[in-house]
Amino acid sequence: MRRLLARFVDDECGATAIEYAIIAGGLSILIVTAVSGIGSTLSTKFDDVSSSLK
């Protein structure tokens, strides 16, 4: 049992995949936040242009 537990603790097979998943998750949050901010700004600009044309 002791050997099995030690082998489990030393096993790093899935560590790289988990690290890449965390990085991808962080990047996706940044991208969604940036696109949302740009979308709000563009919407305001288009509303301003539309009002000035009327």
mmCIF entry with sequence, helices, sheets and N, C-alpha, C, O atoms, coordinates in Angstrom:
data_MODEL
# 
_entry.id   MODEL 
# 
_entity.id                         1 
_entity.type                       polymer 
_entity.pdbx_number_of_molecules   1 
# 
_entity_poly.entity_id                      1 
_entity_poly.type                           'polypeptide(L)' 
_entity_poly.nstd_linkage                   no 
_entity_poly.nstd_monomer                   no 
_entity_poly.pdbx_seq_one_letter_code       MRRLLARFVDDECGATAIEYAIIAGGLSILIVTAVSGIGSTLSTKFDDVSSSLK 
_entity_poly.pdbx_seq_one_letter_code_can   MRRLLARFVDDECGATAIEYAIIAGGLSILIVTAVSGIGSTLSTKFDDVSSSLK 
_entity_poly.pdbx_strand_id                 A 
# 
loop_
_entity_poly_seq.entity_id 
_entity_poly_seq.num 
_entity_poly_seq.mon_id 
_entity_poly_seq.hetero 
1 1  MET n 
1 2  ARG n 
1 3  ARG n 
1 4  LEU n 
1 5  LEU n 
1 6  ALA n 
1 7  ARG n 
1 8  PHE n 
1 9  VAL n 
1 10 ASP n 
1 11 ASP n 
1 12 GLU n 
1 13 CYS n 
1 14 GLY n 
1 15 ALA n 
1 16 THR n 
1 17 ALA n 
1 18 ILE n 
1 19 GLU n 
1 20 TYR n 
1 21 ALA n 
1 22 ILE n 
1 23 ILE n 
1 24 ALA n 
1 25 GLY n 
1 26 GLY n 
1 27 LEU n 
1 28 SER n 
1 29 ILE n 
1 30 LEU n 
1 31 ILE n 
1 32 VAL n 
1 33 THR n 
1 34 ALA n 
1 35 VAL n 
1 36 SER n 
1 37 GLY n 
1 38 ILE n 
1 39 GLY n 
1 40 SER n 
1 41 THR n 
1 42 LEU n 
1 43 SER n 
1 44 THR n 
1 45 LYS n 
1 46 PHE n 
1 47 ASP n 
1 48 ASP n 
1 49 VAL n 
1 50 SER n 
1 51 SER n 
1 52 SER n 
1 53 LEU n 
1 54 LYS n 
# 
_struct_asym.id          A 
_struct_asym.entity_id   1 
# 
loop_
_struct_conf.conf_type_id 
_struct_conf.id 
_struct_conf.pdbx_PDB_helix_id 
_struct_conf.beg_label_comp_id 
_struct_conf.beg_label_asym_id 
_struct_conf.beg_label_seq_id 
_struct_conf.pdbx_beg_PDB_ins_code 
_struct_conf.end_label_comp_id 
_struct_conf.end_label_asym_id 
_struct_conf.end_label_seq_id 
_struct_conf.pdbx_end_PDB_ins_code 
_struct_conf.beg_auth_comp_id 
_struct_conf.beg_auth_asym_id 
_struct_conf.beg_auth_seq_id 
_struct_conf.end_auth_comp_id 
_struct_conf.end_auth_asym_id 
_struct_conf.end_auth_seq_id 
_struct_conf.pdbx_PDB_helix_class 
_struct_conf.details 
_struct_conf.pdbx_PDB_helix_length 
HELX_P HELX_P1 AA1 ARG A 2  ? ASP A 10 ? ARG A 2  ASP A 10 1 ? 9  
HELX_P HELX_P2 AA2 ALA A 15 ? LEU A 53 ? ALA A 15 LEU A 53 1 ? 39 
# 
_struct_conf_type.id          HELX_P 
_struct_conf_type.criteria    ? 
_struct_conf_type.reference   ? 
# 
loop_
_atom_site.group_PDB 
_atom_site.id 
_atom_site.type_symbol 
_atom_site.label_atom_id 
_atom_site.label_alt_id 
_atom_site.label_comp_id 
_atom_site.label_asym_id 
_atom_site.label_entity_id 
_atom_site.label_seq_id 
_atom_site.pdbx_PDB_ins_code 
_atom_site.Cartn_x 
_atom_site.Cartn_y 
_atom_site.Cartn_z 
_atom_site.occupancy 
_atom_site.B_iso_or_equiv 
_atom_site.pdbx_formal_charge 
_atom_site.auth_seq_id 
_atom_site.auth_comp_id 
_atom_site.auth_asym_id 
_atom_site.auth_atom_id 
_atom_site.pdbx_PDB_model_num 
ATOM 1   N N  . MET A 1 1  ? 0.831   -1.185 0.000   1.00 0.00 ? 1  MET A N  1 
ATOM 2   C CA . MET A 1 1  ? 0.000   0.000  0.000   1.00 0.00 ? 1  MET A CA 1 
ATOM 3   C C  . MET A 1 1  ? 0.877   1.251  0.000   1.00 0.00 ? 1  MET A C  1 
ATOM 4   O O  . MET A 1 1  ? 0.580   2.234  -0.679  1.00 0.00 ? 1  MET A O  1 
ATOM 5   N N  . ARG A 1 2  ? 1.947   1.197  0.762   1.00 0.00 ? 2  ARG A N  1 
ATOM 6   C CA . ARG A 1 2  ? 2.850   2.338  0.864   1.00 0.00 ? 2  ARG A CA 1 
ATOM 7   C C  . ARG A 1 2  ? 3.491   2.632  -0.499  1.00 0.00 ? 2  ARG A C  1 
ATOM 8   O O  . ARG A 1 2  ? 3.621   3.792  -0.888  1.00 0.00 ? 2  ARG A O  1 
ATOM 9   N N  . ARG A 1 3  ? 3.888   1.586  -1.216  1.00 0.00 ? 3  ARG A N  1 
ATOM 10  C CA . ARG A 1 3  ? 4.501   1.735  -2.527  1.00 0.00 ? 3  ARG A CA 1 
ATOM 11  C C  . ARG A 1 3  ? 3.497   2.308  -3.536  1.00 0.00 ? 3  ARG A C  1 
ATOM 12  O O  . ARG A 1 3  ? 3.853   3.145  -4.367  1.00 0.00 ? 3  ARG A O  1 
ATOM 13  N N  . LEU A 1 4  ? 2.264   1.860  -3.458  1.00 0.00 ? 4  LEU A N  1 
ATOM 14  C CA . LEU A 1 4  ? 1.208   2.340  -4.344  1.00 0.00 ? 4  LEU A CA 1 
ATOM 15  C C  . LEU A 1 4  ? 0.954   3.832  -4.125  1.00 0.00 ? 4  LEU A C  1 
ATOM 16  O O  . LEU A 1 4  ? 0.810   4.590  -5.084  1.00 0.00 ? 4  LEU A O  1 
ATOM 17  N N  . LEU A 1 5  ? 0.900   4.241  -2.879  1.00 0.00 ? 5  LEU A N  1 
ATOM 18  C CA . LEU A 1 5  ? 0.693   5.647  -2.558  1.00 0.00 ? 5  LEU A CA 1 
ATOM 19  C C  . LEU A 1 5  ? 1.871   6.496  -3.023  1.00 0.00 ? 5  LEU A C  1 
ATOM 20  O O  . LEU A 1 5  ? 1.674   7.585  -3.562  1.00 0.00 ? 5  LEU A O  1 
ATOM 21  N N  . ALA A 1 6  ? 3.090   6.007  -2.818  1.00 0.00 ? 6  ALA A N  1 
ATOM 22  C CA . ALA A 1 6  ? 4.281   6.744  -3.264  1.00 0.00 ? 6  ALA A CA 1 
ATOM 23  C C  . ALA A 1 6  ? 4.309   6.867  -4.779  1.00 0.00 ? 6  ALA A C  1 
ATOM 24  O O  . ALA A 1 6  ? 4.673   7.917  -5.309  1.00 0.00 ? 6  ALA A O  1 
ATOM 25  N N  . ARG A 1 7  ? 3.933   5.814  -5.477  1.00 0.00 ? 7  ARG A N  1 
ATOM 26  C CA . ARG A 1 7  ? 3.904   5.854  -6.939  1.00 0.00 ? 7  ARG A CA 1 
ATOM 27  C C  . ARG A 1 7  ? 2.840   6.840  -7.431  1.00 0.00 ? 7  ARG A C  1 
ATOM 28  O O  . ARG A 1 7  ? 3.056   7.552  -8.411  1.00 0.00 ? 7  ARG A O  1 
ATOM 29  N N  . PHE A 1 8  ? 1.702   6.878  -6.755  1.00 0.00 ? 8  PHE A N  1 
ATOM 30  C CA . PHE A 1 8  ? 0.637   7.809  -7.122  1.00 0.00 ? 8  PHE A CA 1 
ATOM 31  C C  . PHE A 1 8  ? 1.084   9.262  -6.946  1.00 0.00 ? 8  PHE A C  1 
ATOM 32  O O  . PHE A 1 8  ? 0.803   10.105 -7.798  1.00 0.00 ? 8  PHE A O  1 
ATOM 33  N N  . VAL A 1 9  ? 1.769   9.551  -5.856  1.00 0.00 ? 9  VAL A N  1 
ATOM 34  C CA . VAL A 1 9  ? 2.233   10.905 -5.580  1.00 0.00 ? 9  VAL A CA 1 
ATOM 35  C C  . VAL A 1 9  ? 3.294   11.337 -6.593  1.00 0.00 ? 9  VAL A C  1 
ATOM 36  O O  . VAL A 1 9  ? 3.320   12.498 -7.000  1.00 0.00 ? 9  VAL A O  1 
ATOM 37  N N  . ASP A 1 10 ? 4.160   10.425 -6.999  1.00 0.00 ? 10 ASP A N  1 
ATOM 38  C CA . ASP A 1 10 ? 5.242   10.746 -7.934  1.00 0.00 ? 10 ASP A CA 1 
ATOM 39  C C  . ASP A 1 10 ? 4.796   10.787 -9.398  1.00 0.00 ? 10 ASP A C  1 
ATOM 40  O O  . ASP A 1 10 ? 5.539   11.282 -10.246 1.00 0.00 ? 10 ASP A O  1 
ATOM 41  N N  . ASP A 1 11 ? 3.616   10.285 -9.710  1.00 0.00 ? 11 ASP A N  1 
ATOM 42  C CA . ASP A 1 11 ? 3.135   10.226 -11.095 1.00 0.00 ? 11 ASP A CA 1 
ATOM 43  C C  . ASP A 1 11 ? 2.754   11.624 -11.576 1.00 0.00 ? 11 ASP A C  1 
ATOM 44  O O  . ASP A 1 11 ? 1.936   12.298 -10.950 1.00 0.00 ? 11 ASP A O  1 
ATOM 45  N N  . GLU A 1 12 ? 3.350   12.057 -12.691 1.00 0.00 ? 12 GLU A N  1 
ATOM 46  C CA . GLU A 1 12 ? 3.084   13.382 -13.244 1.00 0.00 ? 12 GLU A CA 1 
ATOM 47  C C  . GLU A 1 12 ? 2.555   13.304 -14.682 1.00 0.00 ? 12 GLU A C  1 
ATOM 48  O O  . GLU A 1 12 ? 2.743   14.241 -15.458 1.00 0.00 ? 12 GLU A O  1 
ATOM 49  N N  . CYS A 1 13 ? 1.915   12.225 -15.032 1.00 0.00 ? 13 CYS A N  1 
ATOM 50  C CA . CYS A 1 13 ? 1.445   12.026 -16.409 1.00 0.00 ? 13 CYS A CA 1 
ATOM 51  C C  . CYS A 1 13 ? 0.444   13.081 -16.852 1.00 0.00 ? 13 CYS A C  1 
ATOM 52  O O  . CYS A 1 13 ? 0.544   13.578 -17.974 1.00 0.00 ? 13 CYS A O  1 
ATOM 53  N N  . GLY A 1 14 ? -0.511  13.436 -16.014 1.00 0.00 ? 14 GLY A N  1 
ATOM 54  C CA . GLY A 1 14 ? -1.551  14.380 -16.417 1.00 0.00 ? 14 GLY A CA 1 
ATOM 55  C C  . GLY A 1 14 ? -1.259  15.819 -16.056 1.00 0.00 ? 14 GLY A C  1 
ATOM 56  O O  . GLY A 1 14 ? -2.082  16.695 -16.320 1.00 0.00 ? 14 GLY A O  1 
ATOM 57  N N  . ALA A 1 15 ? -0.108  16.088 -15.461 1.00 0.00 ? 15 ALA A N  1 
ATOM 58  C CA . ALA A 1 15 ? 0.187   17.442 -14.999 1.00 0.00 ? 15 ALA A CA 1 
ATOM 59  C C  . ALA A 1 15 ? 0.268   18.434 -16.155 1.00 0.00 ? 15 ALA A C  1 
ATOM 60  O O  . ALA A 1 15 ? -0.237  19.550 -16.035 1.00 0.00 ? 15 ALA A O  1 
ATOM 61  N N  . THR A 1 16 ? 0.877   18.065 -17.248 1.00 0.00 ? 16 THR A N  1 
ATOM 62  C CA . THR A 1 16 ? 1.022   18.984 -18.378 1.00 0.00 ? 16 THR A CA 1 
ATOM 63  C C  . THR A 1 16 ? -0.332  19.315 -18.984 1.00 0.00 ? 16 THR A C  1 
ATOM 64  O O  . THR A 1 16 ? -0.587  20.471 -19.321 1.00 0.00 ? 16 THR A O  1 
ATOM 65  N N  . ALA A 1 17 ? -1.190  18.340 -19.128 1.00 0.00 ? 17 ALA A N  1 
ATOM 66  C CA . ALA A 1 17 ? -2.519  18.583 -19.684 1.00 0.00 ? 17 ALA A CA 1 
ATOM 67  C C  . ALA A 1 17 ? -3.316  19.522 -18.794 1.00 0.00 ? 17 ALA A C  1 
ATOM 68  O O  . ALA A 1 17 ? -4.022  20.401 -19.289 1.00 0.00 ? 17 ALA A O  1 
ATOM 69  N N  . ILE A 1 18 ? -3.208  19.344 -17.498 1.00 0.00 ? 18 ILE A N  1 
ATOM 70  C CA . ILE A 1 18 ? -3.922  20.217 -16.563 1.00 0.00 ? 18 ILE A CA 1 
ATOM 71  C C  . ILE A 1 18 ? -3.373  21.631 -16.638 1.00 0.00 ? 18 ILE A C  1 
ATOM 72  O O  . ILE A 1 18 ? -4.143  22.591 -16.606 1.00 0.00 ? 18 ILE A O  1 
ATOM 73  N N  . GLU A 1 19 ? -2.063  21.778 -16.737 1.00 0.00 ? 19 GLU A N  1 
ATOM 74  C CA . GLU A 1 19 ? -1.469  23.111 -16.845 1.00 0.00 ? 19 GLU A CA 1 
ATOM 75  C C  . GLU A 1 19 ? -1.928  23.813 -18.117 1.00 0.00 ? 19 GLU A C  1 
ATOM 76  O O  . GLU A 1 19 ? -2.259  24.998 -18.090 1.00 0.00 ? 19 GLU A O  1 
ATOM 77  N N  . TYR A 1 20 ? -1.950  23.085 -19.232 1.00 0.00 ? 20 TYR A N  1 
ATOM 78  C CA . TYR A 1 20 ? -2.423  23.681 -20.480 1.00 0.00 ? 20 TYR A CA 1 
ATOM 79  C C  . TYR A 1 20 ? -3.900  24.049 -20.387 1.00 0.00 ? 20 TYR A C  1 
ATOM 80  O O  . TYR A 1 20 ? -4.311  25.071 -20.936 1.00 0.00 ? 20 TYR A O  1 
ATOM 81  N N  . ALA A 1 21 ? -4.687  23.254 -19.717 1.00 0.00 ? 21 ALA A N  1 
ATOM 82  C CA . ALA A 1 21 ? -6.107  23.560 -19.552 1.00 0.00 ? 21 ALA A CA 1 
ATOM 83  C C  . ALA A 1 21 ? -6.304  24.826 -18.720 1.00 0.00 ? 21 ALA A C  1 
ATOM 84  O O  . ALA A 1 21 ? -7.187  25.632 -19.013 1.00 0.00 ? 21 ALA A O  1 
ATOM 85  N N  . ILE A 1 22 ? -5.491  24.999 -17.695 1.00 0.00 ? 22 ILE A N  1 
ATOM 86  C CA . ILE A 1 22 ? -5.584  26.214 -16.869 1.00 0.00 ? 22 ILE A CA 1 
ATOM 87  C C  . ILE A 1 22 ? -5.180  27.439 -17.683 1.00 0.00 ? 22 ILE A C  1 
ATOM 88  O O  . ILE A 1 22 ? -5.829  28.481 -17.595 1.00 0.00 ? 22 ILE A O  1 
ATOM 89  N N  . ILE A 1 23 ? -4.124  27.324 -18.467 1.00 0.00 ? 23 ILE A N  1 
ATOM 90  C CA . ILE A 1 23 ? -3.687  28.443 -19.314 1.00 0.00 ? 23 ILE A CA 1 
ATOM 91  C C  . ILE A 1 23 ? -4.763  28.779 -20.338 1.00 0.00 ? 23 ILE A C  1 
ATOM 92  O O  . ILE A 1 23 ? -5.068  29.954 -20.546 1.00 0.00 ? 23 ILE A O  1 
ATOM 93  N N  . ALA A 1 24 ? -5.347  27.762 -20.987 1.00 0.00 ? 24 ALA A N  1 
ATOM 94  C CA . ALA A 1 24 ? -6.395  27.995 -21.981 1.00 0.00 ? 24 ALA A CA 1 
ATOM 95  C C  . ALA A 1 24 ? -7.623  28.635 -21.342 1.00 0.00 ? 24 ALA A C  1 
ATOM 96  O O  . ALA A 1 24 ? -8.244  29.513 -21.942 1.00 0.00 ? 24 ALA A O  1 
ATOM 97  N N  . GLY A 1 25 ? -7.972  28.214 -20.154 1.00 0.00 ? 25 GLY A N  1 
ATOM 98  C CA . GLY A 1 25 ? -9.106  28.813 -19.442 1.00 0.00 ? 25 GLY A CA 1 
ATOM 99  C C  . GLY A 1 25 ? -8.863  30.278 -19.123 1.00 0.00 ? 25 GLY A C  1 
ATOM 100 O O  . GLY A 1 25 ? -9.753  31.113 -19.289 1.00 0.00 ? 25 GLY A O  1 
ATOM 101 N N  . GLY A 1 26 ? -7.660  30.588 -18.668 1.00 0.00 ? 26 GLY A N  1 
ATOM 102 C CA . GLY A 1 26 ? -7.323  31.988 -18.375 1.00 0.00 ? 26 GLY A CA 1 
ATOM 103 C C  . GLY A 1 26 ? -7.349  32.851 -19.614 1.00 0.00 ? 26 GLY A C  1 
ATOM 104 O O  . GLY A 1 26 ? -7.861  33.970 -19.588 1.00 0.00 ? 26 GLY A O  1 
ATOM 105 N N  . LEU A 1 27 ? -6.800  32.336 -20.704 1.00 0.00 ? 27 LEU A N  1 
ATOM 106 C CA . LEU A 1 27 ? -6.814  33.104 -21.957 1.00 0.00 ? 27 LEU A CA 1 
ATOM 107 C C  . LEU A 1 27 ? -8.231  33.315 -22.470 1.00 0.00 ? 27 LEU A C  1 
ATOM 108 O O  . LEU A 1 27 ? -8.555  34.388 -22.978 1.00 0.00 ? 27 LEU A O  1 
ATOM 109 N N  . SER A 1 28 ? -9.072  32.304 -22.341 1.00 0.00 ? 28 SER A N  1 
ATOM 110 C CA . SER A 1 28 ? -10.448 32.459 -22.813 1.00 0.00 ? 28 SER A CA 1 
ATOM 111 C C  . SER A 1 28 ? -11.200 33.504 -21.999 1.00 0.00 ? 28 SER A C  1 
ATOM 112 O O  . SER A 1 28 ? -12.013 34.247 -22.548 1.00 0.00 ? 28 SER A O  1 
ATOM 113 N N  . ILE A 1 29 ? -10.939 33.568 -20.710 1.00 0.00 ? 29 ILE A N  1 
ATOM 114 C CA . ILE A 1 29 ? -11.573 34.600 -19.876 1.00 0.00 ? 29 ILE A CA 1 
ATOM 115 C C  . ILE A 1 29 ? -11.109 35.983 -20.305 1.00 0.00 ? 29 ILE A C  1 
ATOM 116 O O  . ILE A 1 29 ? -11.918 36.907 -20.390 1.00 0.00 ? 29 ILE A O  1 
ATOM 117 N N  . LEU A 1 30 ? -9.818  36.138 -20.578 1.00 0.00 ? 30 LEU A N  1 
ATOM 118 C CA . LEU A 1 30 ? -9.299  37.425 -21.042 1.00 0.00 ? 30 LEU A CA 1 
ATOM 119 C C  . LEU A 1 30 ? -9.895  37.830 -22.390 1.00 0.00 ? 30 LEU A C  1 
ATOM 120 O O  . LEU A 1 30 ? -10.246 38.993 -22.590 1.00 0.00 ? 30 LEU A O  1 
ATOM 121 N N  . ILE A 1 31 ? -10.009 36.881 -23.305 1.00 0.00 ? 31 ILE A N  1 
ATOM 122 C CA . ILE A 1 31 ? -10.553 37.175 -24.627 1.00 0.00 ? 31 ILE A CA 1 
ATOM 123 C C  . ILE A 1 31 ? -12.021 37.581 -24.524 1.00 0.00 ? 31 ILE A C  1 
ATOM 124 O O  . ILE A 1 31 ? -12.437 38.553 -25.155 1.00 0.00 ? 31 ILE A O  1 
ATOM 125 N N  . VAL A 1 32 ? -12.807 36.852 -23.740 1.00 0.00 ? 32 VAL A N  1 
ATOM 126 C CA . VAL A 1 32 ? -14.225 37.193 -23.590 1.00 0.00 ? 32 VAL A CA 1 
ATOM 127 C C  . VAL A 1 32 ? -14.388 38.567 -22.967 1.00 0.00 ? 32 VAL A C  1 
ATOM 128 O O  . VAL A 1 32 ? -15.257 39.333 -23.382 1.00 0.00 ? 32 VAL A O  1 
ATOM 129 N N  . THR A 1 33 ? -13.572 38.888 -21.985 1.00 0.00 ? 33 THR A N  1 
ATOM 130 C CA . THR A 1 33 ? -13.643 40.192 -21.344 1.00 0.00 ? 33 THR A CA 1 
ATOM 131 C C  . THR A 1 33 ? -13.296 41.305 -22.326 1.00 0.00 ? 33 THR A C  1 
ATOM 132 O O  . THR A 1 33 ? -13.980 42.327 -22.377 1.00 0.00 ? 33 THR A O  1 
ATOM 133 N N  . ALA A 1 34 ? -12.236 41.110 -23.104 1.00 0.00 ? 34 ALA A N  1 
ATOM 134 C CA . ALA A 1 34 ? -11.820 42.129 -24.072 1.00 0.00 ? 34 ALA A CA 1 
ATOM 135 C C  . ALA A 1 34 ? -12.870 42.321 -25.156 1.00 0.00 ? 34 ALA A C  1 
ATOM 136 O O  . ALA A 1 34 ? -13.181 43.457 -25.513 1.00 0.00 ? 34 ALA A O  1 
ATOM 137 N N  . VAL A 1 35 ? -13.413 41.248 -25.681 1.00 0.00 ? 35 VAL A N  1 
ATOM 138 C CA . VAL A 1 35 ? -14.419 41.347 -26.741 1.00 0.00 ? 35 VAL A CA 1 
ATOM 139 C C  . VAL A 1 35 ? -15.693 41.993 -26.208 1.00 0.00 ? 35 VAL A C  1 
ATOM 140 O O  . VAL A 1 35 ? -16.336 42.772 -26.911 1.00 0.00 ? 35 VAL A O  1 
ATOM 141 N N  . SER A 1 36 ? -16.050 41.682 -25.002 1.00 0.00 ? 36 SER A N  1 
ATOM 142 C CA . SER A 1 36 ? -17.235 42.290 -24.395 1.00 0.00 ? 36 SER A CA 1 
ATOM 143 C C  . SER A 1 36 ? -17.051 43.798 -24.239 1.00 0.00 ? 36 SER A C  1 
ATOM 144 O O  . SER A 1 36 ? -17.964 44.573 -24.525 1.00 0.00 ? 36 SER A O  1 
ATOM 145 N N  . GLY A 1 37 ? -15.878 44.205 -23.787 1.00 0.00 ? 37 GLY A N  1 
ATOM 146 C CA . GLY A 1 37 ? -15.604 45.643 -23.637 1.00 0.00 ? 37 GLY A CA 1 
ATOM 147 C C  . GLY A 1 37 ? -15.599 46.367 -24.967 1.00 0.00 ? 37 GLY A C  1 
ATOM 148 O O  . GLY A 1 37 ? -16.139 47.467 -25.079 1.00 0.00 ? 37 GLY A O  1 
ATOM 149 N N  . ILE A 1 38 ? -14.998 45.764 -25.970 1.00 0.00 ? 38 ILE A N  1 
ATOM 150 C CA . ILE A 1 38 ? -14.956 46.375 -27.298 1.00 0.00 ? 38 ILE A CA 1 
ATOM 151 C C  . ILE A 1 38 ? -16.366 46.442 -27.887 1.00 0.00 ? 38 ILE A C  1 
ATOM 152 O O  . ILE A 1 38 ? -16.723 47.431 -28.527 1.00 0.00 ? 38 ILE A O  1 
ATOM 153 N N  . GLY A 1 39 ? -17.163 45.402 -27.675 1.00 0.00 ? 39 GLY A N  1 
ATOM 154 C CA . GLY A 1 39 ? -18.535 45.383 -28.172 1.00 0.00 ? 39 GLY A CA 1 
ATOM 155 C C  . GLY A 1 39 ? -19.382 46.474 -27.563 1.00 0.00 ? 39 GLY A C  1 
ATOM 156 O O  . GLY A 1 39 ? -20.172 47.108 -28.262 1.00 0.00 ? 39 GLY A O  1 
ATOM 157 N N  . SER A 1 40 ? -19.231 46.705 -26.273 1.00 0.00 ? 40 SER A N  1 
ATOM 158 C CA . SER A 1 40 ? -19.982 47.772 -25.602 1.00 0.00 ? 40 SER A CA 1 
ATOM 159 C C  . SER A 1 40 ? -19.569 49.137 -26.132 1.00 0.00 ? 40 SER A C  1 
ATOM 160 O O  . SER A 1 40 ? -20.410 50.006 -26.359 1.00 0.00 ? 40 SER A O  1 
ATOM 161 N N  . THR A 1 41 ? -18.275 49.317 -26.327 1.00 0.00 ? 41 THR A N  1 
ATOM 162 C CA . THR A 1 41 ? -17.778 50.592 -26.842 1.00 0.00 ? 41 THR A CA 1 
ATOM 163 C C  . THR A 1 41 ? -18.272 50.831 -28.260 1.00 0.00 ? 41 THR A C  1 
ATOM 164 O O  . THR A 1 41 ? -18.700 51.938 -28.584 1.00 0.00 ? 41 THR A O  1 
ATOM 165 N N  . LEU A 1 42 ? -18.220 49.819 -29.104 1.00 0.00 ? 42 LEU A N  1 
ATOM 166 C CA . LEU A 1 42 ? -18.688 49.967 -30.480 1.00 0.00 ? 42 LEU A CA 1 
ATOM 167 C C  . LEU A 1 42 ? -20.189 50.226 -30.535 1.00 0.00 ? 42 LEU A C  1 
ATOM 168 O O  . LEU A 1 42 ? -20.655 51.021 -31.351 1.00 0.00 ? 42 LEU A O  1 
ATOM 169 N N  . SER A 1 43 ? -20.931 49.570 -29.686 1.00 0.00 ? 43 SER A N  1 
ATOM 170 C CA . SER A 1 43 ? -22.376 49.783 -29.649 1.00 0.00 ? 43 SER A CA 1 
ATOM 171 C C  . SER A 1 43 ? -22.693 51.231 -29.295 1.00 0.00 ? 43 SER A C  1 
ATOM 172 O O  . SER A 1 43 ? -23.581 51.836 -29.896 1.00 0.00 ? 43 SER A O  1 
ATOM 173 N N  . THR A 1 44 ? -21.983 51.783 -28.333 1.00 0.00 ? 44 THR A N  1 
ATOM 174 C CA . THR A 1 44 ? -22.179 53.180 -27.954 1.00 0.00 ? 44 THR A CA 1 
ATOM 175 C C  . THR A 1 44 ? -21.822 54.109 -29.106 1.00 0.00 ? 44 THR A C  1 
ATOM 176 O O  . THR A 1 44 ? -22.538 55.075 -29.367 1.00 0.00 ? 44 THR A O  1 
ATOM 177 N N  . LYS A 1 45 ? -20.732 53.827 -29.791 1.00 0.00 ? 45 LYS A N  1 
ATOM 178 C CA . LYS A 1 45 ? -20.322 54.657 -30.931 1.00 0.00 ? 45 LYS A CA 1 
ATOM 179 C C  . LYS A 1 45 ? -21.370 54.621 -32.044 1.00 0.00 ? 45 LYS A C  1 
ATOM 180 O O  . LYS A 1 45 ? -21.706 55.663 -32.606 1.00 0.00 ? 45 LYS A O  1 
ATOM 181 N N  . PHE A 1 46 ? -21.888 53.435 -32.368 1.00 0.00 ? 46 PHE A N  1 
ATOM 182 C CA . PHE A 1 46 ? -22.887 53.315 -33.410 1.00 0.00 ? 46 PHE A CA 1 
ATOM 183 C C  . PHE A 1 46 ? -24.176 54.035 -33.015 1.00 0.00 ? 46 PHE A C  1 
ATOM 184 O O  . PHE A 1 46 ? -24.829 54.640 -33.865 1.00 0.00 ? 46 PHE A O  1 
ATOM 185 N N  . ASP A 1 47 ? -24.548 53.976 -31.733 1.00 0.00 ? 47 ASP A N  1 
ATOM 186 C CA . ASP A 1 47 ? -25.727 54.698 -31.273 1.00 0.00 ? 47 ASP A CA 1 
ATOM 187 C C  . ASP A 1 47 ? -25.548 56.210 -31.409 1.00 0.00 ? 47 ASP A C  1 
ATOM 188 O O  . ASP A 1 47 ? -26.479 56.920 -31.788 1.00 0.00 ? 47 ASP A O  1 
ATOM 189 N N  . ASP A 1 48 ? -24.344 56.695 -31.096 1.00 0.00 ? 48 ASP A N  1 
ATOM 190 C CA . ASP A 1 48 ? -24.044 58.123 -31.229 1.00 0.00 ? 48 ASP A CA 1 
ATOM 191 C C  . ASP A 1 48 ? -24.119 58.556 -32.693 1.00 0.00 ? 48 ASP A C  1 
ATOM 192 O O  . ASP A 1 48 ? -24.690 59.601 -33.005 1.00 0.00 ? 48 ASP A O  1 
ATOM 193 N N  . VAL A 1 49 ? -23.546 57.758 -33.584 1.00 0.00 ? 49 VAL A N  1 
ATOM 194 C CA . VAL A 1 49 ? -23.586 58.082 -35.014 1.00 0.00 ? 49 VAL A CA 1 
ATOM 195 C C  . VAL A 1 49 ? -25.019 58.049 -35.522 1.00 0.00 ? 49 VAL A C  1 
ATOM 196 O O  . VAL A 1 49 ? -25.423 58.921 -36.292 1.00 0.00 ? 49 VAL A O  1 
ATOM 197 N N  . SER A 1 50 ? -25.782 57.068 -35.106 1.00 0.00 ? 50 SER A N  1 
ATOM 198 C CA . SER A 1 50 ? -27.178 56.956 -35.525 1.00 0.00 ? 50 SER A CA 1 
ATOM 199 C C  . SER A 1 50 ? -27.991 58.161 -35.059 1.00 0.00 ? 50 SER A C  1 
ATOM 200 O O  . SER A 1 50 ? -28.802 58.692 -35.817 1.00 0.00 ? 50 SER A O  1 
ATOM 201 N N  . SER A 1 51 ? -27.779 58.594 -33.819 1.00 0.00 ? 51 SER A N  1 
ATOM 202 C CA . SER A 1 51 ? -28.522 59.752 -33.303 1.00 0.00 ? 51 SER A CA 1 
ATOM 203 C C  . SER A 1 51 ? -28.124 61.031 -34.038 1.00 0.00 ? 51 SER A C  1 
ATOM 204 O O  . SER A 1 51 ? -28.974 61.880 -34.305 1.00 0.00 ? 51 SER A O  1 
ATOM 205 N N  . SER A 1 52 ? -26.853 61.173 -34.364 1.00 0.00 ? 52 SER A N  1 
ATOM 206 C CA . SER A 1 52 ? -26.423 62.409 -35.047 1.00 0.00 ? 52 SER A CA 1 
ATOM 207 C C  . SER A 1 52 ? -26.908 62.440 -36.489 1.00 0.00 ? 52 SER A C  1 
ATOM 208 O O  . SER A 1 52 ? -27.035 63.523 -37.061 1.00 0.00 ? 52 SER A O  1 
ATOM 209 N N  . LEU A 1 53 ? -27.184 61.287 -37.099 1.00 0.00 ? 53 LEU A N  1 
ATOM 210 C CA . LEU A 1 53 ? -27.676 61.268 -38.467 1.00 0.00 ? 53 LEU A CA 1 
ATOM 211 C C  . LEU A 1 53 ? -29.184 61.548 -38.549 1.00 0.00 ? 53 LEU A C  1 
ATOM 212 O O  . LEU A 1 53 ? -29.678 61.924 -39.612 1.00 0.00 ? 53 LEU A O  1 
ATOM 213 N N  . LYS A 1 54 ? -29.896 61.376 -37.478 1.00 0.00 ? 54 LYS A N  1 
ATOM 214 C CA . LYS A 1 54 ? -31.348 61.577 -37.502 1.00 0.00 ? 54 LYS A CA 1 
ATOM 215 C C  . LYS A 1 54 ? -31.740 63.013 -37.457 1.00 0.00 ? 54 LYS A C  1 
ATOM 216 O O  . LYS A 1 54 ? -32.930 63.329 -37.471 1.00 0.00 ? 54 LYS A O  1 
# 
